[in-house]
Amino acid sequence: MIGHDLTQEGGGRAMMQYGDNYGYLKGGSLLVLQPHRSPTQYRYAAPDAYTQEGVDPYLLKESLSHVLWPSWVYKNNYYTLPELQK
């Protein structure tokens, strides 16, 4: 995940993917992205309580960045290590 040390506890978020469907859970807000549909957001309370709420534009932008970043990096060949200077 971008910006988090995965060897440490915490992070406060989870990203889920099933095919082209994505879920981004941060705090108690779950933002769902599906192709050809408007984004939806839910208030999540464990274990199985979901209440639909309005979409937070900041959370939408953050979740889209996580969804789109891998293909952008691959398409632009930015996934390689820089050459070592001699």
LINSUL-V154262 format. One record per residue. N is the residue number from 1. PHI is phi as a letter, one per 40 degrees, with the letter a starting at -180 (999 if undefined). PSI is psi in whole degrees, -180 to 180 (none if undefined). D_FIRST is the distance of its C-alpha to the first C-alpha in whole Angstrom. Layout:
n=(N N)
phi=(PHI PHI)
psi=(PSI PSI)
d_first=(D_FIRST D_FIRST)
//
This chain:
n=(1 2 3 4 5 6 7 8 9 10 11 12 13 14 15 16 17 18 19 20 21 22 23 24 25 26 27 28 29 30 31 32 33 34 35 36 37 38 39 40 41 42 43 44 45 46 47 48 49 50 51 52 53 54 55 56 57 58 59 60 61 62 63 64 65 66 67 68 69 70 71 72 73 74 75 76 77 78 79 80 81 82 83 84 85 86)
phi=(999 c g b c c c b c g h g a a b b a a g c c b b b b b g b b b b b b b c g b c c b b b c b b c c a b b b c b c c c c c c c c c c c c c c c d d c c c c c c f c c c c c c c c c)
psi=(139 129 11 138 110 -7 -6 155 162 -155 -41 19 163 141 133 145 137 104 -124 9 135 144 137 111 120 122 -125 12 128 117 128 128 127 145 140 22 154 148 148 151 143 150 124 132 121 148 -30 39 119 131 124 141 172 152 126 118 -35 -43 -37 -47 -43 -44 -40 -37 -38 -34 -42 -24 -48 -44 -33 -44 -45 -46 -38 7 37 7 -5 159 147 153 142 137 140 none)
d_first=(0 4 6 6 8 8 11 12 13 12 9 11 9 9 8 12 13 17 18 18 17 14 14 12 13 13 16 18 18 17 16 17 18 20 22 25 25 24 21 22 21 22 22 21 23 23 24 25 26 24 26 26 25 25 22 21 20 18 15 16 16 12 11 13 11 8 11 13 11 10 14 15 14 16 19 19 19 16 14 17 18 21 24 26 29 32)
//
